[in-house]
């Protein structure tokens, strides 16, 4: 228990003086013991990461890699020579091995690097039809069921309960495409002293990932590699690849890497655009935007997205939607 507490306190930034006091009380181990334990854990994590990145027989695609930028500030209140507030601009990430049941349901021959290149060549001749963006009949029925469930939910919570639950509309919307809820198999990457905010920086991040994987550049670039990132990271990577074109060396042109927007970033961008489009102008009292609902509910309404807080933004959208439905029902 003492070692467990000391490791957590080191990660939490506990000072040496307070750690020595807790060590005297028998609550934690010494700081040296905690550092040695963290060093051993980091060595084991690096070995597990290399094993996870080792190519598997019959699987032509590497595990998914998710990266993002990271800014950490070490604030010093009493400044002196050699003791200043410092900012760390780097990157962090992890690799995610897909579940074996998912791999069994796929045609692995379609995940090879050759198939990926062939698919890219067909993009230029792809004819975009409006029907690709229109919902199908089943999707229309599902959307109708979702709207009915939302109305029923507001009715039950704020107005009245049904006399009988038999045959009543369900308050939970029907599922779309349920996914496996088993714990993911992820391995953390070591913090990288390279930020992905430029073409040069994303190149350093890729080199650091290759170094941590234990693979050579040729081995890393010999299979399709899917990576997740935000929009800025993808743009910087495309700039890096454009600077290295043309090149016949796979480890230089990085054509085996396919970047895609991460799910969280995609949901963030879509939700932010929806809320911003309906938010209105809080400085104009005659503006009938969504900010009126937040103001009536006692929620700060000066900004559509306060402090880039995704959870708070989604909660505000849910409250606005429920208030709109309640107003229509009353």
QUIQUI-V115075 format. One record per pair of residues at least 6 apart in sequence whose C-alpha atoms are under 8 Angstrom apart, sorted by sequence separation. I is the first residue (numbers start at 1). GAP is how many residues later the second one is. D is the distance in whole Angstrom. If there is no record, write none. Layout:
# QUIQUI-V115075
i->(I/I)
gap->(GAP/GAP)
d->(D/D)
This chain:
# QUIQUI-V115075
i->(22/23/79/109/110/155/156/162/195/196/210/247/250/281/294/295/306/23/55/76/194/195/210/246/280/294/306/76/77/194/244/245/280/281/305/19/53/75/76/196/244/280/282/292/304/9/20/53/75/194/195/210/279/280/281/282/291/19/20/74/75/194/278/279/280/291/19/73/74/241/278/279/6/73/74/192/241/291/73/74/241/16/72/73/71/72/192/71/72/152/153/70/71/152/153/70/71/152/153/282/69/70/149/189/282/10/69/70/148/149/150/5/6/69/70/149/150/190/294/5/6/68/69/149/150/189/2/4/5/6/10/67/68/149/2/3/6/67/68/234/279/294/1/2/3/67/234/294/1/2/7/66/67/146/234/293/6/7/65/66/145/146/222/276/65/66/145/221/275/3/7/65/66/221/227/229/231/290/293/3/7/64/65/202/220/225/226/227/228/229/230/63/64/142/218/224/225/226/227/228/229/230/63/64/218/221/223/224/225/226/227/228/229/272/63/64/202/203/217/222/224/226/228/63/197/202/221/230/197/221/229/196/199/203/198/199/202/197/196/199/200/199/272/268/275/271/52/60/59/60/58/61/60/61/60/61/60/99/98/99/97/98/96/97/96/97/96/95/96/94/95/94/95/94/95/93/94/93/92/93/92/93/92/91/92/90/91/90/91/90/91/89/90/91/88/89/90/91/89/90/116/113/113/112/113/112/111/91/70/69/69/68/69/52/49/48/49/49/45/45/113/46/54/53/65/67/53/54/62/64/65/66/67/68/50/53/61/62/63/64/65/66/67/68/49/50/60/61/62/63/64/65/66/49/50/60/61/62/64/50/61/68/46/154/158/154/155/154/151/155/66)
gap->(6/6/6/6/6/6/6/6/6/6/6/6/6/6/6/6/6/7/7/7/7/7/7/7/7/7/7/8/8/8/8/8/8/8/8/9/9/9/9/9/9/9/9/9/9/10/10/10/10/10/10/10/10/10/10/10/10/11/11/11/11/11/11/11/11/11/12/12/12/12/12/12/13/13/13/13/13/13/14/14/14/15/15/15/16/16/16/17/17/17/17/18/18/18/18/19/19/19/19/19/20/20/20/20/20/21/21/21/21/21/21/22/22/22/22/22/22/22/22/23/23/23/23/23/23/23/24/24/24/24/24/24/24/24/25/25/25/25/25/25/25/25/26/26/26/26/26/26/27/27/27/27/27/27/27/27/28/28/28/28/28/28/28/28/29/29/29/29/29/30/30/30/30/30/30/30/30/30/30/31/31/31/31/31/31/31/31/31/31/31/31/32/32/32/32/32/32/32/32/32/32/32/33/33/33/33/33/33/33/33/33/33/33/33/34/34/34/34/34/34/34/34/34/35/35/35/35/35/36/36/36/37/37/37/38/38/38/39/40/40/40/41/41/42/42/43/45/48/49/49/50/50/51/51/52/52/53/85/86/86/87/87/88/88/89/89/90/91/91/92/92/93/93/94/94/95/95/96/97/97/98/98/99/100/100/101/101/102/102/103/103/104/104/104/105/105/105/105/106/106/108/109/110/111/111/112/113/114/125/126/127/128/128/135/138/139/139/140/142/143/143/144/159/160/160/160/161/161/161/161/161/161/161/161/162/162/162/162/162/162/162/162/162/162/163/163/163/163/163/163/163/163/163/164/164/164/164/164/164/165/165/165/166/168/168/171/171/172/174/174/196)
d->(6/6/8/8/8/7/7/8/5/4/7/6/7/6/7/6/8/6/7/7/6/7/7/7/6/6/7/6/8/8/7/6/7/7/6/7/7/7/5/7/6/4/6/8/8/8/7/7/5/6/7/7/5/6/8/8/5/7/8/6/7/6/6/4/6/8/7/7/5/6/6/5/8/6/6/7/7/8/4/8/8/7/6/6/7/5/7/6/7/6/8/8/5/7/5/6/6/6/8/7/8/5/6/8/6/8/6/5/7/6/6/7/5/4/6/5/8/8/7/6/6/6/6/6/7/8/7/8/8/7/8/7/6/6/5/6/7/6/6/6/6/8/8/4/5/4/7/7/8/5/5/5/7/5/8/6/6/8/7/6/7/7/8/6/6/6/7/6/7/8/8/4/8/6/7/7/7/7/7/7/7/6/6/7/8/6/6/6/6/7/6/6/5/7/7/5/5/5/5/5/5/6/6/7/6/7/7/6/6/6/6/6/5/7/5/8/7/8/6/7/8/8/5/7/7/6/6/6/7/8/8/6/5/7/6/6/8/7/7/6/7/5/8/7/7/8/8/7/7/8/8/6/6/6/5/8/7/8/8/8/8/7/7/6/6/6/4/5/7/6/5/5/7/4/7/6/5/5/7/8/7/8/5/6/6/7/5/6/7/5/6/7/5/5/8/7/4/7/6/8/8/8/6/7/5/6/7/7/8/6/6/8/8/8/6/8/7/7/8/8/7/8/8/6/8/8/8/8/7/7/7/6/6/6/7/8/6/6/7/5/5/5/6/7/8/5/6/5/5/7/6/6/6/6/5/7/6/7/7/8/8/8/7/6/8/7/8/7/7/8/8)
